[in-house]
């Protein structure tokens, strides 16, 4: 399964995904444009993919912006689950395999 990790920061009063043009959310007037979000993150996905967001330090320090980040993360996580049926089971199996690997190394 493919994995994409994005760093999400706060720039000029907007939540922005680093390396992704055309998508941001203004903290003072938050409006989610789902079409832009789809184009930015999902349009080129053609295989089972997990998308992970990592908040930048400045985003974590702004309580209001971080709250919006958490909501955005939930939306993206939900979309990944819908796009990747069985993702939860795959993740659980992978965690189990990792635990087995750790036990074998000990």
C-alpha positions, 0 to 999 in steps of 0.5 A, a space after each residue: 500500500 502506498 503512503 503519502 505524508 504531508 506536513 501541514 503548517 500555518 502561513 499568513 493566517 492560513 492552514 496550508 499543506 506543504 508542497 501542495 499548491 492551491 489549497 489552504 484554509 483561512 483561520 479567521 474565515 474557515 471554509 473548506 473547498 472540498 473540490 480543491 482538497 480532492 484535487 490537492 490530495 486525491 486526484 492522482 491516487 490510483 492505488 490503495 494509499 494512506 495519507 498522513 498529516 503531520 502538524 508543524 510546530 507553529 500549527 500546534 501552538 495556535 489552538 484555533 488553527 490546530 482545532 481546524 487541522 484536527 477536523 481536516 485530518 479526520 476528513 482525510 482519514 475518513 476519505 482514505 478509509 472509504 477509498 481503501 476498503 479493508 484498510 483498518 484490517 490491513 493496518 491491524 495485521 501490519 501492526 501484528 506483524 510488526 509486533 511479531 518482528 519485534 518479538 523475534 528480534 528480542 
